[in-house]
Amino acid sequence: MSKSILFFADRLPPLTGGMEMHARYFIEHFMHHPQFPLSGIITKNSQGLNCLVNEEGIHPIKDLTCFSPTLLFYNSGRWIEELPQLRAMFPKATFLYRTGGNEILKAPLIHRQISDHSSRQAYWAKSINQTIDVMITNSEYTESRLCKIGIICPFKRYVGGVNTEAIKHAEPPRKELTIFCAARFVPYKNHALLISVIKQLVLRGHTLQVRLAGDGPLLQQAKEQVIKEKLDSVIKFLGVLDNEEVCREIARATLYMQLSQDQITEVPGGSYIHSEGMGRSILEALTAGTFVVAGQSGALAEIVTPDRGVLLDLDHLDQITNKIEPLIKHPPERKSFTDCYSWTKLFQGYEELFKGF
């Protein structure tokens, strides 16, 4: 007997963030699944209205009772203020919510006017506890953060989400020493520090190429820093790459470097720490066997092991450079490919979970 899924996806490809990539591969895997087929895909338009996604496009939909799903799967907290109504609409369905944690800690609201941030977090926690049957997480770190704000619904942890086929079929690694990073240009990704480290390595006489993929509000600032530091011939901005292109770049790089940091982020009525719940690009590098250089942030210590990478404290520029310089002088041996983080294995874990409902 099949169990149908009504999938709630906040954002969809061609956007390239972690949420969008999960939505893309989730839809591909379950669209015509023999046991757990998608009965519908729901998103939000620019006016915040529920919309049905199908082959003809995206269309507003007022009545979701035309669906009779066994499972409602939320890819984000965008529906937090509608969860009680949706629970009443589908009283027999199982509600699952996948999260990396940051949006729950941020706890934004659209319609309800709650000025205090901790009170908004309490509203999120209460709504989740009353409506969500299983919270799907990616790390012990994420679960610990959610418990601290009062979320008590059951957790199930699944780590992964890598396009292993793109990595397996990439061209051989570049001959020149190449550092690659794929990350949004936002504060907690810490590109300014990465560029400063590259400057120090160049001043110490090292020859290398740095390739940065992504966009974001701090992209122009990063470009200006590169010009100011006279690194135009060293650092290349690649713009937005699709997931296959990112995987190929990672597989061809000598090092994957991402100096993310835990970032205190101000919001109305308070603040929260924005952090790496896991880091898809880092999972892709670990899969490819490309050595990882990363900041001590969030859950990264759960996946970056000494044989495949190094985690750095980010307090002092000279100390960071001193830790990285030996990797430039003597690049680590490339590790073997691993498929333990593949999308297929991730969704097989979901399937085992779904069988229990």
N, C-alpha and C positions, 0 to 999 in steps of 0.2 A: 504493500500500500504506500503510495507516494504521499509526501508531506510538502505542501507548497510553501514558498517563501515570498512574503511581501517585503521588498528591500527599500529602505529609506536612506538615500544617499544625498548628503548635503551638497557636495560639489562633485563634478564628474570630469573626466578627460574631455578636451585636450589639456586642462590644467594638470600640473605635474607634481603636486605635493603628495605626501604619504596617504592622505585620505582619498585623494583622487585615484592613486594607483591601486589602492585596495579595492575601491569601487570597480575599477576597470576589470581587474582580474577575477573578482568575485562574480561579476556579471558574466564574464566569459565562461567561468567554470560551471555556474549553476543555471545558466539560461535554459539549457535543454537537458538538465540532469535527470536521469531516469528515476531517481528516488526523491530528490529534493529540488524540483523545478521552481524557477521564478514565476510567480503569478503576476507580478507587476513591479515596476521601479518607480518610486516616488521621490521627487526632489522639490526644491523651492525655487521660485523665480525671483527676479529682482524686487518684486513687490512683497515677497514673503509668502506668496500663496502656494499651496500644495499643487504640484503638477505631476502628470503622468508622462513618463518617458517611454516612447516606443519608436518604431522604425520611421514614423512620419515626423517625429520631432518631440517637442515638449509642449504639453497642453494642460491648462488649468483643470483641476478636477475637484469638485465640491463634495462628492459623496464617495467615500472609500468602501462603503458597505457592498459595493458591487463585487468586492473580493471576499473570499472566504479562506484565508491562509491558515496554515497550522502554525507558522512561525513568522513573527515580525522581527526583522533584523535591522537595527539602527547603526549606521556608520558614523554618526556624530550625535551631539546633543542638541542639534538644531530644533528638535521637536519637544524639548523639555517642558514647555508650557502647555503642550497638547497631549502629553502622555496620559493624564487621567481620562480625557475624553476618548483617546484611542483604546485605552484599556477597557472602558465601558463599551466601546464599539465592537471589540473583539475579546469577549470575556474568556473564551476557551483557548485562545492562542497563547503560545509561549513567546515572551518578549526577551530579545537578546540585544545587547548594546556593546559594540566594540569601541574601545577607547585607548589612547595613549596617555590620557590623564590631564593634559594641559587645558583642554577646553572646559573640563569640569572644575578645575582649580580656578580658572578665570571666571566662570559662572556668569556669563552675560545673559541678560533678559531683554526681551523686546517689548512686551506688553505690560508686564508688571513693573510698578515703580517701587523698587527697593533700593534705597540710597546706600546702605551699608554693605560692604563687600562680604563680610562674614555672614550676614543674614541672607545674602544671595546664595552663598555656598550652602547654607543650611536648607534653603528652598530646594536647590538641586539635589542634595542628599536625600531629603524627604521624598521628593518626587520619584527618584530612582528606586529607593527602598520600597516604595508602595506599588511600583509598576513593573520594574525590570526583574525577570526571573533569573537571568545569568548575565553577569558583566564579563565580557571577554577582554582580557588584558594581554600585554606583551612583556611584563616584567614584574619581578617582586617589588622593585622600586615603585612602580605605578600603583600597585595594590596597597603598599604601605601609605602612600600619599592619600589615597582615596579613603582608607580606613580612618585616617586622622581627621577628616572632615565629617565623619559619621556615616559613611556608606557601609552597609552591612549585608547587602544582597550577595549571593554566592559569586565567587570569582572562578574563571577558568582561564588558564594562561596558555597562549600559543605564540611562539616566537618564530618569525619568518616573514616571507614576502619578497622573494627574489626571482627574477626572470633568468633562470639558470640556462635556458637555451641560448639567450643572447650572449651570455658569458662564455659558454662552451664553444660558440662559433665565432668568437672575436679573433681578430688578427693577432699575431705574436706580439709580445711586449716590445715597446720602442727601445731602440738601442741606446739612445741618449737618456740620461737620468731625468725622469719625469715625475713631477708631483701633480696629482689631480685632486680636485675637490668639487663636489656637486652639492650645493646647498643654497637655500634662499639667502639673499643679502638682507638679513635682519639681525638685531642686536645680539641675540644669544648664540648665533653662529660664529660671531667673533672674527670676521674677515680682516678687520684692521690689524689684529694681532698676528694673524697668519702672514699678512703682507710685511709686517715689521720683522718677523722671523726670517722671511726670505731675504729681506734687505741685509740682515746681519750675516746670513750665510754667504751672500754675494760679496760683502765686504771682507769676509774671511777667505776669499779667493775661489769659491766653489762655482762650478759651471752646472747649471740646471735649467730645466724648463718647467714652468708652472702653468697649469691649465685650469681655469675656474669656470664652472658651468652654473647657470642660474640667473634669476632676476630678483627684484625686490627693492624696497625703499632705500636701501643703503648702497645700491649698485653704483650710482654716480659718485658717491663719496669714495668708494673703493677705487674707481677709475682715477679720480683726482689724486688719491694717495699714491697710486702706481706712477703717475706722471711726476709728482713731486719728488718721489724717491728714485726717479730715473730708472725704473724697472720695466720700461716699455718693451724691451727686447727679451725680457725674462718671463713676464706674466702675460698670458693671453686670456682674454675674456671670450668665452664661447657662446654666451647667450643661453637661451632656454633650449635644452636638448630633450628629446623624448626618452622614455625609459630604456629603450634598446640602445640608443646612442650613449647614454650614461653608462650602461653596463659594459659596452665595448671600450669606452675610455678608461674605466676602472681596470678592466682586464689588461690593458696595454700599459698602465702606469707602473712606475717603480715603487712609489709610495702613494697611499691615499691619506691625505692630511686634512683633518677637520677639527679645529680647536674650539669646539663648542664649550660654553660655560653656563652654569646655572645663573639665570638672569632675573634679578628682582624687577618685576614689571608692575608699574603703577596702573591701577584701574580706579574708576569712581568709587570713593569710599574705602579705599584700602590698596593692597598689593598682593601679589602672589609670585612664586618662583617658577619661571618658565624654564623647562629643562628638556633634556633628551630622554623621552620615554623608552626609546630603543635606538632609532637611527637606521633607516632603510639603506642609505648609501653605504654605511659601515657594514651592514649585513652583506651587501653586494660585494664589498671588498674582501671580506672574510671568505665568502663563497669562491671568489676568483683566486684566492691565495695571494692577493696583493697586500703587502704589509701595511698595517694601519697605524697612523700617528694621530692620537685624539686627546682632547682635554678630559679631565676627570669631571664628567657631567652625568647626572641622572643615572640611568641604568647601564651605561656603557661597560662598567666593570663586570657585569653579568655575562658579557659576550666576548669582550676583547681579552684574550689570553696572551701570556708572554710569548708564546711561540708564533703568534700571528699578529701581534701588535704591541703598542706601548701607550699607556695613559699618562698624561703629564699634568702636574700641578701648574697652574697658569699665573703664578704670582709675579715672577721676575723674567723679563725678556732674555737676559743673558743666560739664566739657568735653563730656560726652555731651549734656547739655541744650543747650549752645551749638550743637552740630552739628544737633540736631533742630529747634530753634526756627525757623530759616528755612523749614523745610518746613511749619511750622504757619502762619507769616505768609503764605507764598506756596506753597500746595500744588502739587506737581508736576502737570503735565498728564498725564492718564490715557493710558497707552500702549495700543496696539492689542492685541486678543485674539490669542493664538497657540496653535496646537494641537500644538506640537512635543513637549510632555510628556504627551500623552494616553495613557490606558491602551491604546487601540487601537494606537498606534505602538509602545508598549513591547512589547506581545505580538506584534506583527508582527516585531519584532527577535528575540524568543524563537523564533518559527516558523522564521525563517531559520537560527537556530542548530540547532534540532531536525532540520532537513532533512539536516544533515551527519552524523547518527548512524544 
